[in-house]
Amino acid sequence: MRDVEGIVELARSVLAVRARADAAEVSFLASLDSGASSDSLERRSLAEALAPELRLSPQGVLDRIHTALALTYRMPRLLSAMQHGQVDRYGAERVLNVVAPVSDSDALEVDRLLEEKLSRLSLTAWQPRNMAWHASQLVKQVDPGAETAAARMAHEGRKVTLDHGVYAQSRLAADLPSDVASAAYARVDAMARKLRLGDSSRNLDQLRADVFADLLLGNDPGVTVPQSAAMVYLHMPIDTALSMSETGASIDGIGPIPAVYAREIMTNPKSIWRKVLCDSATGNPVDLGRTSYRPNSTIRKLVEVRDRMCIVPWCRRPARHCDFDHQKQWAKDNGTTATDNAAPRCRKHHRLKNAPGWIHSYDPLHGTSSVTTPLGVTYTDKREPVLEPRSPEPADVPEDPPPF
């Protein structure tokens, strides 16, 4: 067995390295902020430019900036503890969440009292959950009404989020008041347990998930495994649809999915089929089946099917949730409303397209996209074809060369 003291020292060294790296990032991000409001175009532009470099989403960068500013100006002693390797970003964020409802001056007082309290307690007090608890007690002491304000703030922030994962599975989450969430879970759990008495094919977790989905979809809860009705954005080659192949199926904004799962969606009675004609040499769509009369609707849908996602290299928002953007502007450049002058851009990147310092270019024919950020860094991407293009047939070569 390894030396226990050596393991402890190594663990402390790992924490110190992580904490100091987090502190360095905090100082870096705080130094870049110009004092603009949190929802300003300037700050959003900075977050977009840093996202590829920090390997984060733009919202993730914005969250880091907010954390950096809160530590710098509201809890500098906690930041000092990070710089000395005592607490990492996660622990600091737990404390910041507790202190969020109080004023800047009260936050500074909580920061001072927390430093004094932690200096008197054992090492376990520095664990994130314990730090947050101690901070909450100090918040009550400094501002007795903070709990009410925090609950009100949390209630105003209620939301539902959808996070697409791998293997055709996604996570649907809701931030709700605790009493509502507890009551909702209790109902789902009770229905699942009742169904389990007569259903041995699904375990309790599966039944809860199915009941949850059924309640949202308006189905008879738990009778069958919930199925969704596919839109026109599930792409599948005809040979896969006919079970002659097991490749090529994908859902826009999610990625590849198993052919068996795609066929289950396709054969759902509520699914809508639409023919997409593709160029066999490039794999790109060139036309849609004639089911829409108005040309504008057809052009929009063809662009959505062709590009599939927002064309900004690090954005994966499905094209069906994006704006129809004219490459050459409609009013300024007399741009046409046509597939060769169109690109899907999510609302955020559409607004950012002409912001100072940003340079965007896109080739609709070849699907190549280029974005240069105000930091002077250029990122490029190339659109994935809807279908894998076929290799051209080799030309027939005569056995004997012609005479010269």
C-alpha positions in Angstrom: 0.0 0.0 0.0 1.3 3.5 -0.9 2.4 5.9 1.8 -0.7 7.6 3.2 1.0 10.9 3.9 2.3 10.9 0.3 -1.3 10.4 -1.1 -2.6 13.2 1.1 0.1 15.6 -0.1 -0.5 14.6 -3.7 -4.3 15.2 -3.3 -3.6 18.7 -1.8 -1.2 19.4 -4.7 -3.8 18.5 -7.2 -6.4 20.8 -5.5 -3.8 23.6 -5.4 -3.0 23.4 -9.1 -6.7 23.3 -10.1 -7.6 26.2 -7.8 -4.7 28.4 -8.9 -5.6 27.7 -12.6 -9.2 28.6 -11.9 -8.0 31.8 -10.1 -5.9 32.7 -13.1 -8.8 32.3 -15.4 -10.9 34.5 -13.1 -8.3 37.3 -13.2 -8.0 37.0 -17.0 -11.7 37.2 -17.6 -12.3 40.0 -15.1 -9.5 42.0 -16.8 -11.2 41.8 -20.1 -14.5 43.2 -18.9 -15.2 46.8 -19.9 -18.1 47.3 -17.4 -20.7 46.8 -20.1 -24.1 45.4 -18.9 -24.4 41.6 -18.7 -26.7 41.4 -21.7 -24.9 44.0 -23.9 -23.8 43.2 -27.4 -20.2 43.9 -26.4 -20.1 41.3 -23.7 -22.0 38.7 -25.8 -19.5 39.4 -28.6 -16.6 38.8 -26.3 -18.1 35.5 -25.1 -18.6 34.3 -28.6 -15.0 35.1 -29.5 -13.6 33.3 -26.5 -15.9 30.2 -26.7 -13.7 28.2 -29.2 -10.5 29.1 -27.3 -11.8 28.1 -23.9 -13.6 25.0 -25.3 -16.9 26.3 -23.8 -20.3 27.3 -25.1 -20.8 31.1 -25.4 -23.3 30.9 -22.5 -20.6 29.0 -20.6 -18.1 31.8 -21.2 -20.7 34.4 -20.1 -21.3 32.4 -16.9 -17.5 32.3 -16.3 -17.3 36.1 -16.8 -20.1 36.7 -14.3 -18.3 34.4 -11.8 -15.1 36.3 -12.4 -16.7 39.7 -11.8 -18.6 38.5 -8.7 -15.4 37.1 -7.1 -13.3 40.2 -8.0 -15.7 42.8 -6.7 -18.0 41.0 -4.3 -15.9 38.3 -2.7 -12.2 39.2 -3.1 -11.2 37.2 0.0 -12.7 34.0 -1.5 -10.7 34.8 -4.7 -7.6 35.1 -2.6 -8.3 31.6 -1.2 -8.4 30.3 -4.8 -5.1 32.0 -5.6 -3.6 30.3 -2.6 -4.9 26.9 -3.7 -7.5 26.4 -1.0 -10.7 26.3 -3.1 -11.5 25.7 -6.7 -14.1 27.3 -9.0 -16.8 24.8 -8.2 -16.6 25.5 -4.4 -16.5 29.3 -5.1 -19.5 29.1 -7.4 -21.5 27.3 -4.6 -20.8 30.2 -2.3 -21.5 32.8 -4.9 -25.0 31.3 -5.5 -25.8 31.6 -1.9 -24.6 35.2 -1.7 -26.3 36.2 -5.0 -29.4 37.9 -3.5 -27.5 40.3 -1.2 -26.1 43.7 -2.1 -22.4 44.3 -3.0 -21.7 45.8 0.4 -23.4 42.8 2.2 -21.5 40.4 0.0 -18.2 42.0 1.1 -19.2 41.6 4.7 -20.2 37.9 4.2 -16.8 37.4 2.4 -15.0 38.8 5.5 -17.0 36.8 8.0 -16.6 33.6 6.0 -12.8 34.0 5.8 -12.7 34.4 9.6 -15.0 31.4 10.2 -13.2 29.0 7.9 -9.9 29.9 9.5 -11.2 28.6 12.8 -12.8 25.4 11.5 -11.4 22.1 10.4 -10.4 21.2 6.8 -13.8 19.6 6.1 -15.4 23.1 6.3 -13.8 23.9 3.0 -15.8 21.2 1.1 -18.2 23.0 -1.3 -21.4 21.9 0.4 -20.2 22.9 3.8 -18.8 26.2 2.6 -22.2 27.0 1.0 -23.9 26.1 4.3 -21.7 28.4 6.4 -22.1 31.2 3.8 -25.9 30.8 4.0 -25.8 31.2 7.8 -23.7 34.3 7.4 -26.1 35.7 4.8 -29.0 35.3 7.3 -26.9 37.2 9.9 -26.0 40.0 7.5 -29.3 40.3 5.7 -32.2 38.5 7.4 -34.5 39.1 4.4 -32.1 37.4 1.9 -33.7 34.0 2.0 -37.0 35.5 0.8 -35.2 37.4 -1.9 -33.3 34.3 -2.9 -36.5 32.2 -3.2 -38.1 34.9 -5.3 -35.1 35.1 -7.5 -35.0 31.3 -8.0 -38.8 31.3 -8.7 -38.4 33.9 -11.4 -35.6 31.8 -12.9 -37.7 28.7 -13.4 -37.2 27.1 -16.8 -37.2 23.9 -18.9 -34.0 22.9 -20.7 -33.3 20.3 -23.3 -29.8 18.7 -23.6 -29.2 16.3 -26.5 -26.9 13.5 -25.6 -25.5 10.4 -27.4 -27.2 7.2 -28.6 -30.4 9.0 -29.4 -31.0 9.9 -25.8 -31.6 13.4 -24.4 -32.2 15.0 -21.0 -35.3 17.2 -20.4 -35.0 19.1 -17.1 -37.2 21.7 -15.3 -36.2 24.1 -12.6 -39.3 24.5 -10.4 -40.3 25.5 -6.9 -39.4 22.6 -4.6 -43.0 21.9 -3.5 -44.2 21.7 -7.2 -41.2 19.5 -8.2 -41.8 17.2 -5.3 -45.5 16.9 -6.0 -44.8 16.3 -9.7 -42.2 13.6 -9.0 -44.5 11.9 -6.4 -47.3 11.7 -9.0 -45.0 10.2 -11.6 -43.5 7.8 -9.1 -46.9 6.6 -7.8 -48.2 6.0 -11.3 -45.0 4.1 -12.3 -45.2 1.9 -9.2 -48.9 1.1 -9.9 -48.0 0.2 -13.5 -45.1 -2.0 -12.3 -47.6 -4.4 -10.7 -48.7 -5.5 -14.1 -45.6 -4.8 -16.2 -42.5 -6.8 -15.6 -40.8 -5.8 -18.8 -39.8 -2.3 -17.6 -38.0 -1.4 -14.4 -39.1 1.4 -12.2 -36.8 4.0 -13.7 -38.0 3.2 -17.2 -41.6 3.4 -16.1 -41.1 6.7 -14.5 -39.5 8.1 -17.7 -42.3 6.7 -19.8 -45.0 8.1 -17.5 -43.3 11.5 -17.5 -43.2 11.6 -21.3 -46.8 10.4 -21.6 -48.1 13.0 -19.3 -46.3 15.8 -21.3 -47.5 14.3 -24.7 -51.1 13.8 -23.5 -51.0 10.0 -23.9 -52.4 7.4 -21.6 -49.6 7.2 -19.1 -47.4 4.1 -19.1 -49.6 2.0 -21.4 -46.9 1.8 -24.1 -43.4 3.1 -24.5 -43.8 6.8 -25.7 -43.1 7.5 -29.3 -42.5 10.9 -31.0 -43.8 12.0 -34.3 -40.9 12.8 -36.7 -40.6 16.0 -38.6 -39.0 16.3 -42.0 -35.6 16.6 -40.3 -34.9 12.9 -39.8 -32.6 12.0 -42.7 -32.4 8.4 -43.9 -31.3 6.9 -47.2 -34.0 4.9 -49.0 -31.9 1.6 -48.6 -31.8 2.2 -44.8 -35.6 2.9 -44.7 -36.1 -0.4 -46.5 -33.8 -2.3 -44.1 -31.3 -3.0 -46.9 -28.7 -0.9 -45.0 -28.0 0.1 -41.4 -26.2 3.4 -42.1 -26.9 7.1 -42.8 -29.7 7.9 -40.4 -29.4 11.2 -38.5 -31.5 13.8 -36.8 -30.6 17.5 -37.3 -29.1 19.1 -34.2 -28.5 15.7 -32.5 -26.4 13.7 -34.9 -26.3 10.1 -36.1 -28.9 7.7 -34.7 -29.2 3.9 -35.0 -31.1 2.8 -38.2 -33.5 0.7 -36.1 -34.5 3.7 -34.0 -34.9 5.8 -37.2 -37.2 3.3 -38.8 -39.3 3.2 -35.6 -39.8 7.0 -35.8 -40.4 6.8 -39.6 -43.1 4.1 -39.2 -44.9 6.0 -36.5 -48.4 6.8 -37.8 -48.1 10.4 -36.8 -44.8 10.9 -38.7 -44.7 13.0 -41.9 -42.7 11.8 -44.9 -41.1 14.1 -47.4 -39.0 13.3 -50.4 -35.5 15.0 -50.5 -33.7 14.8 -53.8 -29.9 14.8 -53.5 -27.1 15.2 -55.9 -25.3 11.8 -55.9 -21.9 13.4 -56.5 -22.1 15.8 -53.5 -24.7 14.4 -51.2 -26.4 17.8 -51.0 -30.1 18.3 -51.4 -31.2 20.0 -54.7 -35.0 19.8 -54.4 -37.9 18.8 -52.2 -40.9 16.8 -53.1 -43.7 19.1 -54.4 -45.9 19.3 -51.3 -45.7 23.1 -50.8 -47.2 25.6 -53.3 -45.6 28.9 -52.1 -42.0 29.2 -53.3 -40.8 31.1 -50.2 -41.9 28.2 -48.0 -40.1 25.7 -50.3 -36.9 27.8 -50.4 -36.8 28.1 -46.6 -37.3 24.4 -46.1 -34.7 23.5 -48.6 -32.1 25.7 -46.9 -33.1 24.1 -43.5 -32.7 20.6 -45.0 -29.4 21.5 -46.8 -27.6 23.2 -44.0 -29.2 21.4 -41.0 -27.7 23.7 -38.4 -26.6 27.3 -37.8 -23.6 27.8 -40.0 -21.4 29.4 -37.3 -18.7 26.7 -36.8 -19.2 26.2 -33.0 -23.0 26.5 -33.0 -25.2 23.4 -33.4 -28.7 25.0 -33.2 -31.0 23.1 -35.6 -31.7 25.1 -38.8 -35.4 24.8 -38.2 -35.0 27.1 -35.2 -32.8 29.6 -37.0 -33.4 32.8 -39.0 -33.4 32.7 -42.7 -30.4 35.0 -43.4 -29.6 36.7 -46.7 -25.9 36.5 -47.4 -26.2 39.6 -49.5 -28.5 41.8 -47.5 -32.0 42.3 -48.9 -32.2 46.1 -48.6 -28.5 47.2 -48.7 -27.1 44.8 -51.3 -30.2 43.9 -53.3 -29.7 40.3 -52.2 -32.2 37.8 -53.6 -34.4 35.4 -51.6 -32.9 32.2 -53.1 -31.0 29.1 -51.9 -27.7 30.4 -53.3 -28.0 33.6 -51.2 -29.3 32.0 -48.0 -28.0 30.5 -44.8 -29.5 29.6 -41.5 -28.2 31.6 -38.5 -29.6 31.4 -35.0 -31.1 34.6 -33.7 -28.0 35.3 -31.6 -25.5 34.9 -34.4 -27.8 36.7 -36.9 -27.7 39.8 -34.7 -23.9 39.4 -34.2 -23.2 39.1 -37.9 -22.7 42.8 -38.5 -21.3 43.6 -35.0 -18.0 45.5 -34.8 -15.0 43.2 -35.4 -16.8 40.2 -36.7 -16.3 38.9 -40.3 -18.6 36.2 -41.6 -18.4 34.4 -45.0 -20.3 31.4 -46.3 -20.4 29.5 -49.5 -23.9 27.9 -49.9 -22.8 25.8 -52.8 -19.9 24.0 -51.1 -21.1 24.5 -47.5 -17.8 26.2 -46.3 -18.2 28.7 -43.5 -15.6 31.1 -42.1 -15.9 33.4 -39.0 -13.3 35.8 -37.8 -13.8 37.1 -34.3 -12.8 40.5 -32.9 -9.8 38.7 -31.4 -8.5 38.2 -34.9 -8.8 34.4 -34.9 -10.5 32.7 -37.9 -12.6 29.5 -37.5 -13.7 27.4 -40.5 -16.1 24.6 -40.9 -17.6 22.5 -43.7 -21.2 21.3 -44.0 -21.8 17.6 -43.7 -23.7 16.3 -46.7 -27.2 14.9 -46.1 -26.1 11.7 -47.8 -22.6 10.3 -48.4 -21.7 11.2 -52.0 -21.1 8.3 -54.3 -17.6 7.9 -55.9 -17.8 8.4 -59.7 -17.6 5.3 -61.8 -14.1 4.8 -63.2 -14.0 5.5 -66.9 -13.5 2.5 -69.3 -9.8 2.3 -70.3 -9.1 0.6 -73.6 -6.9 -2.4 -73.4 -4.6 -1.2 -76.2 -3.6 2.5 -76.6 -4.6 4.1 -79.9 -1.8 4.3 -82.5 -0.1 7.7 -82.9 
